[in-house]
């Protein structure tokens, strides 16, 4: 019970966790850190906003507009990102279809316009955590190739929704894990995936990493040592990301469309421009946090801290 209460408190406060300048996870940046980094990269952000407006303004007319002006037309041999929304932005031509030499700060600007959530923190984390994955044009604009998002450190973490943890094989990590996909599909009897099935799958997905991946689960599963980066990855991946793929009413998506999205970066035919609109899943969020805590407790039971010995002190 002690662990459960402490975990709930920690999860509730997770949005304020940061380990600047090397972040535990990009979604764990505090408002103060985001404000600091917004000032640091202000010139690049403004340049990206102007470029996106000039390039896409006529096709991003307003909330509820069709993406018909951006048909699905993936480029053979394009770079593939661990984030399916990156791949969708390229496959639909919102950014360079090659997935290469993408202005880093244009990605979150485009994604906020098209998908809804503000993902500026991901650009910050990539520059601060994974600068070796970024290159620059002659004007000093940071550019990214989608394949470099797989590099660590950076924004990619374990407990991904459809890709297995790096510990279980780096060479196959960029392939959809078919067991994960079928596990998610099996949670509903009809052809649809719902927010509830996404959240339940997400909690179990986290539990799997905690139980089986030693890089995620520390020797002693105590609050001070717990891998909250993976907890936030799960929160982001299943609560704040997957739900944006749902139908215009944020109620469901067919299993076929979900698979097409993850495999090829294809948005649904009825997908509508979101312009920063984020659905309210307040009640589901509470339920989801409870599921995450239960998964953590089950996979990583409370153990007493190791008492120091004389030999430990000598060492």
C-alpha positions as CSV (number, residue, x, y, z in Angstrom):
1,X,0.0,0.0,0.0
2,X,2.9,2.4,0.8
3,X,4.4,1.8,-2.7
4,X,1.0,2.3,-4.3
5,X,0.4,5.6,-2.6
6,X,3.9,6.8,-3.3
7,X,3.6,5.8,-6.9
8,X,0.3,7.7,-7.4
9,X,1.9,10.8,-5.9
10,X,4.9,10.5,-8.1
11,X,2.8,9.9,-11.2
12,X,0.6,12.9,-10.4
13,X,3.8,15.1,-10.1
14,X,5.4,13.6,-13.1
15,X,4.9,16.6,-15.4
16,X,7.3,18.6,-13.1
17,X,10.1,16.1,-13.2
18,X,13.2,17.2,-15.1
19,X,16.9,16.4,-15.0
20,X,18.1,19.4,-17.1
21,X,20.1,19.5,-19.2
22,X,19.8,15.7,-19.7
23,X,16.1,14.9,-19.5
24,X,14.7,11.7,-17.9
25,X,12.1,11.9,-20.7
26,X,11.0,14.8,-22.9
27,X,7.4,14.6,-21.7
28,X,8.7,15.2,-18.1
29,X,9.9,18.7,-18.8
30,X,8.7,21.3,-16.3
31,X,7.0,24.5,-17.5
32,X,10.1,26.4,-16.3
33,X,12.4,24.3,-18.4
34,X,10.2,24.5,-21.5
35,X,10.1,28.3,-21.1
36,X,13.9,28.4,-20.7
37,X,14.4,26.3,-23.8
38,X,11.8,28.2,-25.8
39,X,13.8,31.4,-25.3
40,X,17.1,29.5,-26.1
41,X,15.6,28.3,-29.5
42,X,13.3,31.2,-30.1
43,X,14.8,32.1,-33.5
44,X,14.5,28.6,-34.8
45,X,10.9,28.2,-33.6
46,X,9.8,31.5,-35.2
47,X,11.6,30.5,-38.5
48,X,9.8,27.1,-38.4
49,X,6.4,28.7,-37.8
50,X,6.9,31.1,-40.7
51,X,8.1,28.4,-43.1
52,X,5.2,26.1,-42.3
53,X,2.6,28.9,-42.7
54,X,4.1,29.8,-46.1
55,X,4.3,26.2,-47.3
56,X,1.1,24.8,-45.9
57,X,-1.2,27.7,-45.1
58,X,-3.7,27.1,-47.9
59,X,-4.1,23.5,-47.0
60,X,-4.5,24.0,-43.3
61,X,-7.7,26.1,-43.4
62,X,-9.2,25.3,-40.1
63,X,-10.4,22.8,-37.5
64,X,-12.4,20.0,-39.1
65,X,-11.0,20.4,-42.6
66,X,-10.2,17.3,-44.6
67,X,-6.6,16.4,-45.4
68,X,-7.6,15.7,-49.0
69,X,-4.9,18.2,-50.2
70,X,-2.3,15.9,-48.6
71,X,-3.0,12.4,-50.0
72,X,-1.1,9.4,-48.7
73,X,1.8,8.9,-51.1
74,X,4.8,7.5,-49.3
75,X,8.2,7.8,-51.0
76,X,10.0,4.4,-51.6
77,X,13.1,4.3,-49.5
78,X,12.1,7.1,-47.2
79,X,13.6,7.3,-43.7
80,X,11.4,5.6,-41.0
81,X,10.9,7.1,-37.5
82,X,9.9,5.3,-34.3
83,X,7.1,7.9,-34.1
84,X,4.3,7.0,-36.5
85,X,3.1,10.6,-36.6
86,X,6.5,11.6,-38.1
87,X,6.0,9.0,-40.7
88,X,2.5,10.2,-41.4
89,X,3.7,13.8,-41.8
90,X,6.1,12.6,-44.5
91,X,3.8,10.1,-46.2
92,X,1.1,12.8,-46.6
93,X,3.6,15.4,-47.7
94,X,3.3,17.8,-44.7
95,X,7.1,17.6,-44.5
96,X,9.6,16.2,-47.0
97,X,8.4,12.8,-48.1
98,X,11.9,11.4,-47.9
99,X,12.0,11.8,-44.2
100,X,15.4,13.4,-44.5
101,X,16.8,16.8,-43.9
102,X,13.7,17.9,-42.0
103,X,14.0,21.2,-40.1
104,X,13.7,19.9,-36.6
105,X,11.4,22.6,-35.3
106,X,9.0,22.4,-38.2
107,X,8.0,18.9,-37.1
108,X,6.2,20.0,-33.9
109,X,4.7,23.0,-35.6
110,X,3.2,20.8,-38.4
111,X,2.1,18.1,-35.9
112,X,0.3,20.6,-33.7
113,X,-1.6,22.0,-36.7
114,X,-2.5,18.6,-38.2
115,X,-2.7,16.3,-35.2
116,X,-3.4,18.5,-32.2
117,X,-0.9,18.1,-29.3
118,X,2.1,20.5,-28.8
119,X,5.2,18.4,-29.2
120,X,7.8,21.1,-29.0
121,X,9.5,19.3,-26.1
122,X,10.6,16.6,-28.5
123,X,12.7,19.0,-30.5
124,X,14.2,20.4,-27.3
125,X,15.0,16.9,-26.0
126,X,16.6,15.9,-29.3
127,X,18.9,18.9,-29.3
128,X,19.7,18.7,-25.6
129,X,20.0,14.9,-25.3
130,X,20.9,13.7,-28.8
131,X,22.8,16.4,-30.5
132,X,24.8,13.8,-32.4
133,X,21.6,12.9,-34.2
134,X,21.1,16.4,-35.6
135,X,22.9,18.2,-38.4
136,X,22.7,21.8,-39.6
137,X,22.2,23.7,-42.8
138,X,24.3,26.7,-43.9
139,X,22.1,29.0,-41.9
140,X,22.5,27.0,-38.7
141,X,19.0,25.5,-38.8
142,X,19.0,22.1,-37.1
143,X,17.9,19.3,-39.4
144,X,17.0,15.7,-38.6
145,X,16.8,12.5,-40.6
146,X,14.0,10.3,-39.3
147,X,16.2,7.3,-38.9
148,X,18.2,9.2,-36.3
149,X,15.2,9.4,-34.0
150,X,16.0,5.8,-33.1
151,X,19.4,6.9,-31.6
152,X,19.8,7.0,-27.9
153,X,20.0,9.2,-26.0
154,X,17.2,11.2,-27.6
155,X,13.5,11.1,-27.5
156,X,13.1,7.4,-28.1
157,X,12.6,5.2,-25.0
158,X,11.5,1.7,-24.0
159,X,7.9,0.6,-23.5
160,X,7.1,1.8,-27.0
161,X,3.6,0.9,-28.2
162,X,4.5,-1.2,-31.2
163,X,8.3,-1.7,-31.1
164,X,10.0,-3.9,-28.6
165,X,12.7,-2.6,-26.3
166,X,16.2,-2.2,-27.5
167,X,17.4,-4.7,-25.0
168,X,15.6,-7.5,-26.9
169,X,17.4,-6.9,-30.1
170,X,18.6,-3.7,-31.7
171,X,18.7,-5.3,-35.1
172,X,15.0,-6.1,-35.2
173,X,13.8,-3.1,-33.1
174,X,12.6,-1.1,-36.1
175,X,10.0,-3.8,-37.1
176,X,6.5,-3.9,-35.8
177,X,6.2,-6.4,-33.0
178,X,3.4,-8.7,-34.2
179,X,2.7,-10.0,-30.7
180,X,2.0,-6.4,-29.5
181,X,-0.3,-5.7,-32.4
182,X,-2.3,-8.9,-31.9
183,X,-2.5,-8.4,-28.2
184,X,-4.0,-5.0,-28.7
185,X,-6.5,-6.3,-31.4
186,X,-7.6,-9.2,-29.1
187,X,-8.9,-6.7,-26.5
188,X,-12.0,-5.9,-28.5
189,X,-14.3,-8.4,-30.2
190,X,-15.4,-6.2,-33.1
191,X,-13.3,-4.4,-35.7
192,X,-12.6,-1.3,-33.6
193,X,-10.0,-0.2,-31.1
194,X,-11.2,2.1,-28.3
195,X,-9.5,4.4,-25.8
196,X,-10.1,1.9,-23.1
197,X,-8.5,-0.9,-25.0
198,X,-5.5,1.4,-25.8
199,X,-5.1,2.3,-22.2
200,X,-5.4,-1.2,-20.9
201,X,-2.9,-2.4,-23.5
202,X,-0.5,0.4,-22.6
203,X,-0.5,-0.5,-18.9
204,X,0.3,-4.1,-19.7
205,X,2.9,-3.0,-22.2
206,X,4.7,-1.1,-19.5
207,X,4.4,-4.0,-17.1
208,X,6.0,-6.3,-19.7
209,X,9.0,-3.9,-19.9
210,X,9.3,-3.6,-16.1
211,X,9.2,-7.3,-15.6
212,X,11.4,-8.5,-18.4
213,X,13.8,-5.7,-19.3
214,X,16.6,-5.2,-16.8
215,X,17.4,-1.8,-18.4
216,X,14.0,-0.6,-17.3
217,X,13.5,-2.4,-14.0
218,X,16.2,-1.5,-11.4
219,X,17.3,-4.0,-8.8
220,X,15.2,-2.4,-6.1
221,X,11.9,-1.1,-7.2
222,X,11.7,1.9,-4.8
223,X,10.4,5.3,-5.6
224,X,13.8,6.9,-5.7
225,X,15.1,4.4,-8.2
226,X,12.0,3.8,-10.3
227,X,12.3,4.3,-14.1
228,X,9.7,7.1,-14.4
229,X,11.0,7.8,-17.9
230,X,9.3,4.6,-19.1
231,X,6.1,5.4,-17.2
232,X,5.9,8.8,-18.9
233,X,6.7,7.2,-22.3
234,X,3.7,4.9,-21.7
235,X,1.5,7.9,-20.7
236,X,2.6,9.8,-23.8
237,X,2.4,6.8,-26.1
238,X,-1.0,5.6,-25.2
239,X,-2.9,8.5,-23.7
240,X,-1.6,11.6,-25.5
241,X,-0.6,10.0,-28.8
242,X,-2.7,7.0,-29.9
243,X,-6.0,8.8,-29.0
244,X,-5.3,11.4,-31.6
245,X,-5.6,8.8,-34.3
246,X,-9.2,8.0,-33.3
247,X,-12.2,9.1,-35.4
248,X,-13.3,12.8,-35.4
249,X,-15.3,12.2,-32.2
250,X,-12.3,10.5,-30.5
251,X,-14.3,7.3,-29.9
252,X,-12.7,4.5,-32.0
253,X,-10.6,3.5,-35.0
254,X,-10.7,0.3,-37.1
255,X,-8.0,-2.2,-36.5
256,X,-7.1,-2.0,-40.2
257,X,-6.6,1.7,-40.0
258,X,-4.5,1.5,-36.8
259,X,-2.3,-1.1,-38.5
260,X,-1.9,1.0,-41.6
261,X,-0.9,4.0,-39.5
262,X,1.8,2.2,-37.6
263,X,3.2,0.2,-40.6
264,X,3.1,2.9,-43.3
265,X,2.2,6.3,-41.7
266,X,-1.2,6.5,-43.3
267,X,-3.8,8.7,-41.6
268,X,-7.4,7.5,-41.8
269,X,-9.5,8.6,-44.8
270,X,-11.9,10.6,-42.5
271,X,-9.0,12.2,-40.6
272,X,-9.7,16.0,-40.0
273,X,-7.3,18.8,-39.3
274,X,-7.1,19.3,-35.5
275,X,-5.4,22.7,-35.2
276,X,-4.2,22.0,-31.6
277,X,-7.5,20.5,-30.5
278,X,-6.9,17.9,-27.7
279,X,-9.6,15.6,-26.5
280,X,-10.6,15.6,-22.8
281,X,-9.8,12.2,-21.4
282,X,-9.7,13.3,-17.7
283,X,-11.6,10.3,-16.3
284,X,-9.7,7.9,-18.5
285,X,-6.4,9.5,-17.4
286,X,-7.2,8.7,-13.7
287,X,-8.1,5.2,-14.6
288,X,-5.0,4.8,-16.8
289,X,-2.7,6.0,-14.0
290,X,-4.3,3.4,-11.7
291,X,-3.6,0.7,-14.3
292,X,0.0,1.9,-14.7
293,X,0.6,1.7,-10.9
294,X,-1.0,-1.7,-10.8
295,X,1.3,-2.9,-13.6
296,X,4.3,-1.5,-11.8
297,X,3.4,-3.1,-8.5
298,X,2.8,-6.4,-10.1
299,X,5.9,-6.4,-12.2
300,X,8.2,-4.8,-9.7
301,X,7.1,-5.8,-6.1
302,X,8.3,-3.7,-3.2
303,X,11.6,-5.0,-1.7
304,X,13.4,-3.6,1.3
305,X,16.5,-1.5,0.6
306,X,19.8,-3.3,1.0
307,X,21.5,-2.5,4.3
308,X,25.1,-1.4,3.9
309,X,27.6,-3.9,5.1
310,X,31.1,-3.4,6.4
311,X,32.5,-4.6,3.1
312,X,30.3,-2.2,1.2
313,X,31.6,0.7,3.3
314,X,35.2,-0.4,2.7
315,X,34.6,-0.6,-1.0
